[in-house]
C-alpha cells in the first residue's frame, strides 16, 4: 500500500501538535499534578493530536500547492528577479543589524527580525514592479557588450560555452530593400542584426547624393534603421569596426563575416557569389522571397486534369500536386481530360486555399485516365 505525502503530513502534525499541547498542559499544572490536572493534560494532548490530524495539511501542503500553482504562470526571469530583490533587501537588513542590536531590550531582540522581513519584502516588491525596466537595462548592457566585442571575444565565448552568439551582418542593399524589417517581425530569425559603421557611412553618402534616386534610397535605408532600432524584436546594433587591407564595402563585409563567423544578409548577387567562394554564409532576401512565393498566381496558365464535378453548374475540379483544389468553370464535361486553365481568383479559407480558374481554350489538351 502506497501512502501519500498528505497522510504522512497528517501523522507528523498529529504528533507535533499533540506533544505541544501536552507540554502546555504540563506547564500549566502544578509540580505534582493532581488526577484532575493529569486528566486535563491528557485531554488537551488528545485534542491537539486530533486538531493536528485535521488541519496540518491545510496550513502546510495547501499553501505550498497554491504558491506553486501561481508561480507556474509567472516567467522564470520574473521569479529570479523577485528573489534577487528580496536577497538585496536582506543584505541591507544585515547592515542594520549591528546598530539595532545596540538598542535596549526587547527592541534589540525583535526589531532586527522585523526589519529583515520588511526590507526583504520591499526589495522583492520593487524588483517585481520594475522588472520591465530591469529587462531593458539588461538588453542595453548586452547590446553595448556586443557592439564593443572583438573577434577574439567571440572566439572566447564560443570556447567557453560551446555556442556561438547568433549575429547577422546587414548589407546596404538589404537595408534599402526594407523586407528585413518584416522578416525580423516574423520570428524566423533569432539573434542580433549588426550594421557595420562603413555600411552606415555608405547610406549617409547615398542620402547626401545629388542624384534624386540615390538620395531617396539612402534616406529610406536610414529611416528603416531608425524604425528597426525602436520597434524590431531583434536588437539592431551599429558596430564600429575597421577592416584593414580592403577599401570596398563588399570586401569589408566578407572579411568581417569571416572574422565574426556570422552570415551576411544581402540582395546583391555579386556579393552573394564572392562571399560564398570565400566561405562566408549569405542569406539572400531575394531567394527567401522566391522560396515563400505562392506556387500559383492570378492570371497564371498551367495544365490540370479535371477529376470531379464541382458544386455549381458546369464546374469541374482538379488538384495541384499538394492537394489544393482548382475549380474550373465550364469544365464538367471534361472530366478525365487535361486542359489548360487560367487562374482568375485565389480564395483563402480556414481549411486551406481554393483556386478558381477558367479554360484557356475550350478544347482539352490530352486525354487522361480517370
KAHUFEN-V993678 format. One record per run of one state. SS is the DSSP state (A for helix, B for strand, O for the rest). FROM is the first residue (numbers start at 1). LEN is the number of residues. Records with the same first field share a line. If there is no record, write none. Layout:
BEGIN
SS->FROM-LEN, FROM-LEN
END
This chain:
BEGIN
O->1-4, 29-6, 60-1, 72-4, 102-5, 130-1, 148-3, 162-5, 171-1, 178-1, 187-5, 208-4, 232-3, 240-9, 261-2, 267-2, 278-4, 292-9, 306-2, 310-6, 320-5, 330-2, 335-2, 349-4, 360-6, 368-3
A->5-24, 35-25, 61-11, 76-26, 107-23, 131-17, 151-11, 172-6, 179-8, 197-11, 212-20, 249-12, 269-9, 285-7, 332-3
B->167-4, 192-5, 235-5, 263-4, 282-3, 301-5, 308-2, 316-4, 325-5, 337-12, 353-7, 366-2
END
